Amino acid sequence: MFKTVDDVSARLAETGYLASPAVATTVFLADRLGKPLLVEGPAGVGKTELAKAVAEVAGARLVRLQCYEGVDESRALYEWNHAKQLLRISAGRDETWDETRTDIFSEEFLLTRPLLTAIRGDDPKVLLIDETDKADVEVEGLLLEVLSDFQVTVPELGTITATRRPFVVLTSNASRELSEALRRRCLFLHMGFPEEELERRIVRLKVPGLDETLARSVVRVVGALRAMDLRKVPSVAETIDWARTLLALGADTLDETVVRTTLGVLLKHQDDVLKATAKLDMDAL
């Protein structure tokens, strides 16, 4: 998909995604080496958006597996349409079981889920396995087969192998440790909070009505909040939300009144709000 690292940066920027050199380099290598990309970091720094941007750049279909506690093979890979199978069995009462079985375990009755969908067909796809750390450990075994050989075994149909490998992005908020076997199969990228200048550019891009001076002030205040010992520090997504809030309020500058009355956009816990209210020194910013 990409010719050089600079090509990655330029083409992602066209979609509205400003990538750091580390992000652009890792995306280029994942594409060139054909390896899955594991992106780890706090929520709201752009991990999911990176997969969406790559799909847009490539003109590929985004196939998303949203992980959660309890997700299993039938939700991730495939399952059979049991209701339709029962109707088929009822309609063919005069047939032998061998005749019926051959029919009901066919493509017509197969319900494909994200992992199987991603490796079937010749059209370009980006497979996003989102919040991998929220899935049970057992699901990782399923991912290992798919990500190692890009093939899936359906006992009734045989082994289905990808004719065109998808670009794979796994995201993790590091709520639990992923297995070493899964990590070995991926290129790793830690995506933290961006440097001040990059975040300012992101804010200006996402909130075009915000002037340069106010954008700099917004990023400085958010940086000061991140330096505090908070339960949840504001993410890039919340920085953008706050910038939009200030624009909606018609604020031209940041003062204590504006900041303190809008802290709920940035901070999501009352004890964080109280701590920030007590410690934030607007004069120093």
Disulfide bonds with the S-S distance in Angstrom:
none
